[in-house]
Amino acid sequence: MFESDADRLAMIQGLGGQLVLSPDGEFWAVFERPSALSLDGSVETRQPVLIARTADVEALTKDTPLSIGTEEFRIKRLEPDGTGMTTIILRR
């Protein structure tokens, strides 16, 4: 059985998804904040990302501004995974 867009939305909301505002409207996404880990004196950093339904974000492009709560970001790149979901790499 295949997932529908409604199934994907329910999954995003069930995982604590947040409402994201773009110039074209709003959509739900899971927001993963950047982290920094210090292991044996080394530091690993990650950029913030959103995971959203492809149908909600397919019209977005690089440098589009996005608001997540009180935080502002721009899209660095979009990575559709072929299953109906897209990872959006963000920058400040």
N, C-alpha and C positions, 0 to 999 in steps of 0.2 A: 504494500500500500504506500502511496506517495503522500508527502506532506503538502498541504495547501498553504496559501499565503495566510489564511486565518490561523492555521496551526502554528506557523512561524511567528506570527504576532503574539499568540498566547504564550509561546515559549520565551520570547523576548521579555514580555511583561512578567512572566513567572520567575525569570532570572533577575528580577529587579531592574528591568529596563527603565530608561529615562526618556522623557520627551526632549527632542532635539529640534531647535528652530533653525531654519535656513531661509534665505531670501525667497525661496519658492513655496514655503509652507513649513509644516512640521512632520516629524516621523518619530517612531519609537526605536531605540537602539540600546544595546548593552554597552556601557562605558567602562573601559578598562583604563585606569589611571596609570601614569608612568611610575616605575619603581626603580629604586637603586639598591643594589645588594652589595655588601662589602664582605668578601670572602678572602681571607688571608691577605688583606691589604689591597686587593684589587676591587674595582668598582664596575658593576654592570648596570647600564641604564637602558630603559625602554621608552619609546614614545607612547603617548596616549593613543588609544584606538577605539573605534566604535564598531560594533557588529550589528548590522541592520539587514532588513529584507532588501534584496536587489531591486524589487519593484518600486520601493520607496525612494531609492537613491540613484537610480540609473541615469537621471538627468543631471546630477551634480557633477561638477568638474573640479580640477585642481584649482586651488586658491579660493574656492567658495567659502565664505565665512559661515561658521556654525556657532550657536550658543547652546551650552549645556548647563542648565541652572544659571549660575552667575559667571561662569567661565566662558571665555571666547577663544575659538580656535579657527584655523583655516585647514582646508583639506590639502594634504601633501600628495596622497595618491589613493586610488580605490582599487581593491583587489577582489573581484567577484570570484566565488569558489565553484561555480557551476551547479550548485545545489539550490539556488534561490537566495543565498545569503552573500553579503559583501562585507569585507573588512575595510574600514576607512582609516588610513593612517593620518594622524592629525599633527599639526604644528601650531605653536603660539604665534 
